[in-house]
Amino acid sequence: MGRIDPGRIRTREDLHAQLVALFHAGGWSVHRLAAAAGLSPATVQGILDGSTGLPRTGTLQAFVQACGKDPVTWIAARGRIVQAEKNAGPGGRSGQEAPAGQQGQGVVYLPYRAEELFVGRTDELARLDAVFTGGAGAVVVRQAVGAVHGLGGIGKSTLAAHWAHTHLHEHRVTWWITADTPTALHEGLAGLAAALEPERAGQPLEVLTEHALAWLAAHDGWLLVLDNVSRPADLQPLLARCRTGRVLITSRLATGWHTLTDQIIPLNVLSLDEAVELLTGTITRIRPGIDPGRELEGAVEVCQELGCLPLAIEQAAAFIAETATTPRHYLELLAGYPADAYAYPPAGADIDRTVARVWHATLDHLAAETPQAGQVLRVLAWFAPDHIPRTLLDPLAGQLGGRSRCSGRSAGWRPTTSSPSPPRPAAVG
């Protein structure tokens, strides 16, 4: 669907394509449009990737108005979709279509990255198999102490999507929810309710959420993937009520899970060999037929420079492939213009899924939750990424409300890690 014309919308796919086109035509980022529309970033992202299903009328109106369009014709288009699905009857539409080749697996929603190039993580996949053998339960996938920068981009969501994708046959429902806020969690559950019973589309959010919870509590054989959880306490009501299925959680937090589950799988960066496989495999998928010996020279050095962090490697591979450059040239870009390199999004990808944005998102969350922790990080940024004695923070303890609390909060979000017995500091020249 080329031009933007809501009058041409007949199906959910049409509406989704038009909204995505509207988003890109305005040059928006997810966070800027969310602020302009008065919506959460998770809601905007859900509209763009299709995870929220058919947007509610108020949400659609806010999205379209923020983009500078009259919402009347868009709301009318939504009405046509709802009416067409009602006329189609029970066999017409199940709310969310499974990706191609996955029909017959029940109600399925998984992000596109579930079928992308996947490397490594053999041990973690085996542990997920072991955790979920025998039926219901919850497992948390988080970063390990010592992960590079402790930021997002370590591959938690990719691991969860891959495991869920390869176990579709075990579940009557496989549903992915971006659960970074309580509102996003409720919207994801509402989307599930509408997928289970399309005739409920358009009902209030709280009604749909309650229906989803009731369905989950009364059935087994389902898998929920709760992605990017920022507050374990937000999941307590759901997990207390819905005990007959599988729940796979991803989070940057290392702590706070003991009241929900003892099944925590730490993730680290890729091995060098796996990182090189991801880099070269991504480049050759975008640009098939290139000469590996000549055009992929320097791949090992790029992966080493990026610390084998999956998100950074995917960004690098996209840049190298889309600009028809080489890993060796990308190393020069990293050395001369690191900010530009870390902020570069692959074509067609979410502009917020870059190393730079993920870093800023983590700092923003820390600043909102514990402002003093952000100040500690700014001090630590002047040191090399080696063991730093905690005693160096003692002069800040009074003004920052306690060294242990600030450094502990920072370590919980993974920008830093904490050692019980810091080694002797290196000499400072």
N, C-alpha and C positions, 0 to 999 in steps of 0.2 A: 504494500500500500504506500504509494509515493507521497502525494500531497496530503496535507492535513485537512480533512473534511469530515466532521462528525456525521453528516448526512449519509455517508456511505457505510456507516457502521451497522453491521447486522449480527455479529457474533462477539463472544468474549475475546476471541483472538484479534478481531478487528479493533475493538476498543483498546486492548493492551498495546497493539502496534501503534495506534494513533496517539496514545498517551506518551509512549516512549519517543515518538517522533516530535511531539510537542516539547518534551523535556530537552531533547538534543537541539531543537531549533532555537530554543532560548539560551543555550549555552550554560544551563544550570549545573550546579553540583547538588548532590542529595541534601547536604546540610543547608545550603542557601535557599533552596526551594522549600524545604521544611520550615525554615524560619519565616519565609514570606507567606506561606500558606497557613501557618499556625498548626502544623501537623508535626508529629514526631518523625525523626529521620528514618526510623524503622518502618513507619507507615509509607513514606515516600518510596523507600527501597522496595517494600513489598508490592507496591503498585508497579514499579518498574520491572521487577523480576517475576511478577505474577503470583507471588506466594499468598497474597490476600484474596485471591479470586476476584470476584466482581466487587469493585469498590462501593462502599455505602454512598448514598446520595450526597450527604453532607461532605464526605471526604472528597468525592469527585468534584463537587462544586468548589471547594477550597483549592484543590490542585489546579483546576482549569482557570479559575480567577487569578491565581498567583501568576499563571503563565500569560495573563493578559487577554484571555478569551471569554466570550459570553457563555456562561455555563448552561443556558437554557437548552441549546441543541444537544449538548453532551448528556444532560439528564434525560432528555427525550430518547437519545440513543440507548441509554441504560434501560429505560423502560421497554424499548423494543426487544432487547435481549431477554429480559425477565419474562415478557409475555411469550416470546417464541419458545423459551424453555418450558414454560407451563403448558403450552399447546402441544409440545413434543411428548409430554407424559413421562412416566417413570423410566422409560427406556431411552429418553432423549438425551439427557446430559447428567453427569454425576458430579458437577461442580468444578472439579479439577481433573484435567485429563492427564493420564500418565504419559511420560515421554514416549516417543515412537519406539516400538518394540517391546513396551512394558505393559500394554493393555492385557487385561486378564489377571493382573496382580492385585485387584481390588483398588481402593482409593489410594492414590499415590501422589505425593508432591515431594520432589527432591530438587535441589538447585542444579543448574546446568553443569557445575563443576564435578558432579558425581561421575561423569563419563569422560572427563579429561584425563590427560596423561598422569599416571600415578606411579610413583617409584618408591621403593623401600618400605619401611614400617612393617616388616614381616612380624617382628616380635609383638608389636602393639596390636596388630590385627588378630594374632593368635590369642592374645590376652582377652580381647573383646569377645572372641568366640567362647573362651572359657568362662568369662563372666556371665554371659547370657545363656550358657547351656543349662537347661533345666527350667526355663520359663521366665517369669517376671523378674524385674529388678531395675536398678538405676546404676549408671556408671558415669563418672565424671572424667573427661579427658582434659588435662591441663598441661601447661608447660612445666618442664623439670627445672629444679634449681640449677642454675648454671646455663640455661638456654641463652642464646645470643640476644642481648638487650632485654630479654624478658618480655618482648612485645608480642602483639598479634603478628600473624604472618608465619608462625612456626608450623602450621599445617593441621591444626586441630579440626577445623571445619572440613578440610579435604579428606582427612582420615575418616571422620564420621560419615560423610557423604558416600565415600567409597564402600565402607562396611555396610551401610544401609542398602546401597544399590546392589551389592552382591548377595544380600539376604532378603530380597523382595519376596521370594517364593515362600518365606516363612511367616509372612504377615498379611492379614486381610486389609490392614491400613498401615501405610508408612507416611508419616507427616512431618515435615520440617517447619519449625517455627523459629524465627529470629526473636530471641527472648531477652534482649538487653534491657528492657524496661517492663514494668507490669502491664502498661498499655499495649506494648507490642505482643506480649504473651497472650493477653485477652483477645487481641485482633487475630492472632494466629489460630487460637482455639475457635473463634467465630468462623474463620475461614474453613476450618475442618467441619464444623456443624453444617455449613452451607454445602460443602462437598458431599457429606453423607446424605443430606436431604435438601436438594436444590430448591424445593418449594419454600424453604425457610429463608432464602435470600431476601434481604431487605428488612428483616426483623432487627430490633434494637441489639446493640452489641452485647449487653448483659444477658439478654435472652438466648442469643446464640452461644455465648460462652458457657452458660449453665447447661444448655443442651449437650454441648461437646463433653463437658465433664461428666454428665450423667451417662452418656453413651460409653465413654471410656471406663467408667466404674462398673458398668454392667456387662462389658465384653472383654474377651481376651484376644490374643493373637494380633496385637497392634504394636507398633513402634513409633514413639515420639522422639524426634531429635530436637533438643532445645539448644539453640546455638547462641554463643556469645553472652552467656548469663553473667550479669555483673553483681547480682545480690542473691546468694543462695536462699535467703529467707523468702524471696518472692515465689519460690517453687514449693514451699512447705504445704500450702493448701492443696495444690494439685497432687503432689506425691502422697499426701495423707489420704486422699480420697480415691485415687486411681491406682490400684495395687495389682492389677491383673495383666499388665502389659510390660513392655520394655521401654525404658527411658534412657536415652543417651544424651548427656549434657556436655557442652564444650564451654570453656571459660578461661579467661586469663588469670583468674584468681587461683592462688595456691592453697588458700586457707578458707575455713568456714564451712566445709562440707561434712564434718563429722556427725552432724545431727541428721543428715540426709542419707549418706551412704559411706561405706568404707572402701568402696571400689574406685580407686583413683589411679588413672594411668598417666604417668608423666610423659611428656613429649620433649625431645631435644631436637636440635637441628639435624639435618641430613648428614650422613657420612660424605666424605669428599667424592667418592665414586658415585654415590647416589645423586649428589648435587650436579655433577658433570653430566650424568645421564638425563637429569631433568632439564638442564640448560640446553644441551645439544638436541635432545628429543623435541623440545618445544620449538626450537629454531627450525629444525627440519620439517616439522609438521606445518609451520607457517610458510616455509620456503622449501618445498621438496625439490630434490635434484641438485642441491648445492654441493660443492666439493668439500668434504669434511677436512681433508688434509690442509687445504689452503684457507678456506673461509671460516673454519672453526678453531684456528690456531689461537691459543691463549685462553681456552675455555677453563682449564684447570686454575689458572691464575685469577680469573674473574670469580670463580666460586670461592676460592680462598679469601679474596678481598671482601666478598659479601658475607663471609662467615657461614656459608652453606645454609643461609636462611631461605626457605622456600619462596616466600613472597618476593624477596629481593631478586632471587634468581629468575623467577617468572617475569618480573618487570624487565630485567636485563635481556632475557631471551626475546621478549616482544620488541624491545627497542632495536636490538641487533637485527632481527628478522625484518621488521617493518621499514628500517632505514637502509637495509642492504649493506650494513657495515660489518665489522668483525669483532670478536671478543677483545682482540688486542686494542682496537680503537676505543671500545667501551671502557677499558681500563684507563685510557688517557682522559676520557670524559669524567670518570669517577675521581680521578686525581685533580682535575682542573675545575670541575663544576659539580661537586657532589650533591648540592641541594637540587639542581635541575634533574640529575639522574634519579634521585630517590623520589622525586615528585612526578615522574613521567608515567602516565597510565597507558596500558595497552589500548589499541584502537577498539572501540566498542565496549570496553570494560567499565566497571563502576569507577568513577574518578576518585572516589573516596578510598578505594582499595589499593593504596600505594603505601610504601614504607613511611613516607613523610606524613601522610594523613593518619596512619595507624599510630604512629608515635605521638602526634598531636592529640589524637583522641584519648590516648592513655593519660597524657599529661592533663588534659582538660578534666577528665574524671577525677584524677587525684586532686586537682586544684579545688574542685567542687566539694569533694568529700573530706579531704584533710589538706588545707592550703599549705600548712607548714611542710608537708612532705615534698611539695613542689620546690620549696626553697632549699631543702636538703639536696634534692637532685641537681639543682643549679650549682650548688657548691661542689658536689661530687663530680660534675661534668668537667671540672678542671683537672681531675686526676686521670691517670692512665687506667684502663679497665682491668686492673689487677686488685689484689687484696688491699683494702684501705682500712687501717685500724679505726675502730669506732671512737677511740679517744680523740681523734682529730675533730670530732663533732661536738665535743664537750663544751667549747665556748658558745655554741648555739643552743645548748640544752634549755637554758632559761627562756630565751626569747621565742623559741619554737615549740615550747610546751612539752619538752621531754624528748631526748634523743631516741630512746627505744621505741616510743610510739610512732614517731615520724619514719624512722628507718624501717620499722616493722611494716607499716602501711605501704611504703614503697616496695619492699620485698614481696608483699602479698600480691601486688600488681605486676611483678616480675621485671620492672626496670632495673632493680638491684637484687642481689642475693645476699644472704647473711650467713656468715661462718661462726660457729660457736667460739672458736679460739683463733682470732686473727693472727697471722704470722707476723714476723718482724717486718716493719715497713722498709721498702727499698729506699736507698739513699736518693735524695732529691738534689739535682745539680743546680 
